[in-house]
Amino acid sequence: MSIRLRLTAWYSGILAAVLIFWGVVIYAFVYFNTYNEVEQQLREKSLRITQQIGVNPLSQTLDLEPFAESQLQEAQIYIQLVDYQSGSYKRSDNLVKSGISFPIAKIHNIREEIGITKMVVEGIPFLVNQQALSLQGTNDIRGLLQVGANVSSQERLLEALRNILVFGWLVAMALAITSGLILARKSMRPLVNVIDAANQIQSGDDLSVRIQYSGPKDEIGRLIETVNNMLERTELSFRGLEETNAAQRRFVSDASHELRTPLTTIRGNVDFLKKLWDQEGNDRPNLDEETIKQMSIEAIEDMADEGKRMSRLISDMLSLARADTGQKIELNPIPLQILVQEVARRAQFLDRQADWLPGDLSILNGIYVNGSKDYLQQVLFIFIENAFKYTPEGSVTLDALLYKGQVGLRISDTGIGMERDQVPFIFDRFYRADESRGATPGIGLGLSIAKWIIEEHNGSVEVVTRRGEGTTFIIWLPVVFAPPIE
């Protein structure tokens, strides 16, 4: 069953239940008010008649003579008095003229029959109040008083009301089902557009398709807006996936290129050494032993340097592979001052041409961060080595600052700097701006690794640079414990 039919069925079912409920309420209200007045009148007449009933002193039978027949006839009240002792019964004059009599209950069932009951006598509906009669001073039932009223007009009224309610219910349901189908079809039309758009996207490669909707911002409008937002995110995700695949291809290509260069150097030196030390070959150069030894040492040193370069490249690529696989760094509270001072001490032994000027790090006393000691040292050395690399003269400084629950480790240099439009790309893998910053050694993975480490520590990095004036990196890390400010 389609949603349109289900909605119509639900709406129609709820409307039918509501109409039935209110129909029952209305009918019960009219029924109660129609018969309540008659029942009250019957009780009053029964009480008055009971007080007027006399007893024949000779036969000790009930007497109906004191009744005021004119009043009873005007009120359309029908009376029947039964004497169980004599077996006789008396009827009011209007009841006699009608030629009917009320059914008489058996004396042993009289207690179950007393009260107001509805009965049909010769096709005429009556509401009858039956009351047991006893002689004064005794509990023995001697007779039965039946006071009834003709309720034909009330029955006709209730029958007409029933017909109106049933017919009205049928008409209302027919209109509800018809209008419900029309409205459901109109309401579901935008969903058909959603399905058509989804099929269009599924059957093609165009993710820019959007659902056109100009109606109110109701549930359907919000649904279409959500679907359009989802399509937009899907398109962005698809583009991001394409960019990721392109970046992955560039990464493989760049890694292959970076590995090819040292391998070529190593293979060239191996071939050179093989020729140099081949005692039987004709290609061996005619050199003295000292020259051969010196050339061999130089070739071995070249191979060692290229081996170290390959080792660093593979290590960096393994770090990035861990980042790509979602590997998490185990974080523990670490005293930051000791770690940074150790890095500052060891940094002075790095290859450099610039002056190394670590600043006052006492502000870090008592400062703890959640982190890994080895990874935090690695990220600091990455930025310091990067500063030394691009600062052929001048100085590199390291200091710290606190700001709003965060600690900043600032590495500044007075080197060649870079253009502002290059900043967004410096953390990309294998990105290097050698064309503008001069030819420098490196493979362009250090800052990518540093960014991953900082993000794993829930931190961030800030870059300030100007071409020809230097660059400043600030590593911001959240503080988990700090001494109180005096």
N, C-alpha and C positions, 0 to 999 in steps of 0.2 A: 504494500500500500504506500502510495506516495505521501510526502509530507503535507501536500495540499489537502488530500483526503483525510489524513490523520488530524490535521488542525480543524477541519470542518467537523469531523466526528466529535472531537473534544469539545469544541464550542457548542455544537448542537446538544451533546449529552449534558453539558453543564446547564445550558439554558432549559432543557427539558426537565432536569431535576429541580431547578429553581421554580419553574412554572408549576410543576406538580406540588412542590412544597407550599407555594403561596395559594394554589388552588385549594389544597386541603385546609390551609389556615382560614381562607375566606369561607369555605363551605362549613367548616366547624363553627366559625363565628356566627354565621347566619343561622345555622341549625340550632345552636345554643340559644341565641336570642329569640328565635321563632317559637321554640317549644318551652323556653323557660317561663315566659309569661303565662302560657296555657297551664303548665304544671303548677305554677304558683296559684293560679285561680282555682284549679282543682283541689289543691290542698286546703285553701281557705273555705271553699264550699263544703268539702268533706268534714271539716271541723265544725262548721256551723250546723250542718245537717245532723252530725253525731249528737250535738247538744240538743237538737229538737226531737230526736227519735224518742217516742214514748213506749210504754209497756202496757199491754192490755191486762187489767187487774184480774179478769176472770180466767183468761187462757194463758196468761203470762207469755204472750207472744209479742213480737215487735210490731209497732204500728207506724204506718207511713202517712197517716192522715194529716199530721200537722204541717206537711210540706207546702210551701208557697209556690204553686205550679206556675203562676204567671211570671214570677221572677226567674224561675229556672228556664222557662221557655225563651224569655228574652235573652238570657245569657247563653242560650244554646248548650245548656248543661243537661246531660242525660243521666238519670239516676235509676239504679236497680238495687232493691233491698231484698236479701235472701234470708229466710228463717230456716235454719237447719233442723230445728226441733219439730216444726210443723211440716217441713218440706215444702212450704209455699214461698212465693216470692212476689214482690210488688215492683212495678215499674212506673216511672214518671209518665205523665200524659204524653209528652212529646216522643218518648221512646215507644209508647204503645201505638201512637199514630204512625210511626215509622215502620211498625210491624217487625221490629227486630228486638233481640235481647242479647245481653252480654253472656259469654260462656261462664258457667258457674264452676268455681274451683271446688274440688273435693275437700271435705272438712279436715281430713288427715294431712292434706297438702296446703292448707290455708296459710300456714306461717311462711311457706316458701313463695306463695303467690302474692302476698300483700305488697303494697307499694305501687308506684306508677309503672305501667306497662303499656306497650303499644300492641294493639290487636286490630285485625281486619274482620269485620262482620258483614257478610253478604256484599263483599267488595267495597265496603266503606271503611276507611281508616279511622280508628278511634284511639285517643290517648285516655287511658282509664286509670284512676286511682282506686285501688282496692284496699279496704280497711276492715279488719276483723272486728266483730261486735260481741260484747259480753254483757250480761246483766250486772247491774250495780252490785258491788260487794263480792263478786265471784270472778274467778279466772277462767271459767269455762266459756269456750267460744259458742255463741248461740246463733250468730248470723254473720252476714257479709254485706258490707256497703260498697257498691261500685258506682263511682261518679266519673262520668266520661264526657269527652268533648270531641266533636267531629273536626278532624284536622285535614280534611280534603284540600282546603285552600292552601294550607301550609305545605302539604305534600306536593301540590302543583307548583308552588313557588320553588321548593327545593329541587324538583325535577327540572324546572326551567333553568335554575342556576346550574345544575349539573350539566345540562346540555350546552349551556353557554360556555362553561369552563372547558368542557371536552372539545367543543368545536373551536373555541378560541385557541386552545393548546395546539390543535392540529394545524390551524392556519398559521399560528406563530412559528411552529416548527418548520412548516413548508417554506415560509419566508426566510427563516433563519438559515436553513440548509442552502437555499438558493443564493441568498446574499453572502453566506459564508463561503460558498464555492467561488463566487465572483471576487470577493475581497481577498480570499486566500490566494487566488490566481494572480491578482494584482500585486499583492504583497510579496509573493514568491518570485515575481518577475526579475527583480535585481539578483536573486540567487541564481537564476538561469544565466544571467550575464557573468556571474562568478564562475559557473561551470564552463561556459564558453571560453572565458579567458584562460582558465586552467587548462582546458583541452588545447587551446591555441599554443600555450607555452609548452605543453607536453609534446605536441606534434612538431614543434619547431625549435629553433635556437634563439628566438628573440625574447630575452628576459625583460625588455623595456615595456612590455604590454601592461597597461593599467586599466582598471575597470572604471568606466565612466558612470557617475551617479550624481544626480542633481536634486534628489529628494531631501526630506528632512533628516536631521542627524539622530534618528532613532536607532533601534537595535540593528536594523538592516544597514542603515548608514554607517554605524560604528563597525559592523562586520566587514563591510566593503572597505572602510578605511583601514581596518586591521589587515585585511587581505592585501591591500595595496602596499601597506608598510612591510608586510611579509615578503611581497614580491620585490620590493626595493632592497630589503636586507638580503634576499636570495641573490639578487643581481650583484649587490656589493660583495657578498660572500663568494660568488662565482668569479667575479673579477679578482678578488683577493686570492682565490685559489689559483687562478691563472698567473697572477703576479708571483705567488709563492712557487709555482712550478717553474716559472721563468727564472726566479732567483735561485731555485735549486739547480737548474741547468747551468746558470752562470757560475754557481758555486762549484759544481763538478768540473766545469771547464777551467775556472781559475785555479782550482786545486790541482788539476792535471798539469796545467801550465807551470805552477809553482814547483811541483814535484819533478817535472821534466827537466827544468834547468839544473838543479843539483845533480840529478842522475846523469845528465849529459856531461857535466863537469867530471863526475866520478869516473864514468866510463872512459872519457878522454884521457884522464890521468892514468887509469889502469892500462889502457893501450900504450900510452907513452912509456910507462914503467916496464911493461912487457918488452917493448922494443929496446928500451935502454939496457935491460939486463939479459937480453937474449944473447947468449954466448955464441950460438951457432947461426943466428940469422944474419942475412946480408944487409938488413935495414938498420943495424945498430950503428949509432953515430960514433965517429972516431974521436972520443973524448978521453981525457985522463980520468983516473979513478976519483980524484977529489971533486972534479966538476960533476961527474955522474952522481956522486954521493950528495952533493949540494942540490942538484936538480931533483933527485929522488926525495930529499927531505921537503923541498918546496911542494912537490906533487902530493906527498902524503899530508902535508899541512892543509893544502887545498881540499883534499878529500875529507879530512877531519872537519874542516869548517863547514863543508857542504853537508856532512853527516849530522853535525849539530843543528844546521838549519832545517834539515829534514825532520830531525827529532822534535824541534820546536813546533814545526808546522803540524806534524802528526799529533803532538800533545794538544795544540790549540784546536785542531779539528775534533779530537776526542772530547774536549770540553764543550764545544758547540754541539756535538752529537748528544751529549748528556742533556744539554739544554733543550734540544729538539725532542728528546724522548720524555720530557717532563720530569726529569730527575730533580728531586728536592734536596736542598742543602740542610743538613742538621744544624739547627741554631741553638746556641746556649749563651747565657749571660757572660760577657767578656769585658774585663777592665780595659778601656780603650787607650789610656795613657801609655801603659807598658807596651802595647802592641805598636802604637804609632812611633814611640821613641825607638823601638827596635828597628823598625823600617827606616827611620831617619838615620840611624847609625850605619846600617848596612848599605844605604843608598850612596854613601860617599865613595864606595869602592866600585861603583858602576862606571863603565866607559863613558866619558863625558869630556866636553870642552868648556861647558859653562860652570860657573861657581855654584856650589850647593850650599844654600842658606836656610836651614830649618829654623823656624821661628819658635816663640815661647809656647810650649805645649802644656804648661801647668794648668790651663783652663780645663784640661781633660781629667784632672785629678778627681777620682770618685765617680767618673762617668762610666756607665755600663750600657752596652748595646747587645741585642740578641744577634748572634752571628757565629761564623766559623773563623777561627784564627787564621788558618791557612788561606782561605779564600779572600779574607779581608786584606791580608798581606799581599796576596797576588794582585788584587785590584789596585792597591796603592803603588806597587812596583810597575804595573802597566802604565799608569798615568805619569809616574816619575820618569821611567825610561822613555816614554813618548815625548816628555818635555825636554829631556837631554838630547833626544834625536833631532828635534827641530829648533834647538837653540845652539847654534855654532859658537856664539859668544854672548856674554851677558850672565844672567843668573836664573836659577830655579829655586823657588821657596816653597816651604810646607808649613802651614799653620792651621789653627782650628778656631771655630766660633760656635756659639750657641744661639738658637733662635726658636722660641715657641715649642719647646719639647723636642727639638731636633738638634743634632750636632753636625756641623759641617767641617769636612776635611778639605782644605783648599790647597791646590797645587797650581802655582803660577809660574810662568816663564816669560822672559823678555825676548823670545825667539821671533821667527818669521811670521807667526800668526797665519790667518787664513781669511778668505772672504766670508761674509755673513751667509751667503746663499749656499755655502758648502757645509754649514753646521748640521742641517738635517740628515746628511748622508754619512757623516763620519763614523757612525756606529753600525753602518752596513758592512757585511762581510766582504773582505777583499777590496773595500773602497780605499783609495789613496789619492791624494791630490798632489802627486809629484809634479804634474805639469806646472802648477802654480807655486808649489812650495819647495821645489828643487828635488833632485834625485836623492833619496835616502833609503837605507836598507830597511827591510821589513816586508811582511806579507799581507798586512791589512786585516788581521784577525783580532788583535789585542783589544781594541775598543769594543768590538762585538762581545768578547768574553767578559769584559768589565761591565758592560751594560747588563748582561745576564746575571752576573754575581750581585750587582747592586739591586736589581729587581727582586732577586731571591731573598735579599735582606730587607725587603719592604722599603727600600730607599729610592732616591732619585739622584740625577746628576744635572748640574747646571753648567752651562758653557758660556763664557764671555770671551770674545776674540776680536782682534782688529789686525788687519793686514799690516805687517811691518812693525807691530808693537808688542805682539805676544798673545798668549792664550791663558785663560784661567779656567780650571775645572774645579767645581765644588761638589763633593760627594756628601749628600744629606742622608743621615741615618736616624731613625727614631730612637730616643733615649728611653731605656727601661728603668734606669735608676740613676739618680743624681743627688749629691749631697745638698742639704738645705742651704739656701742663700742666707749669709749672715747679715 
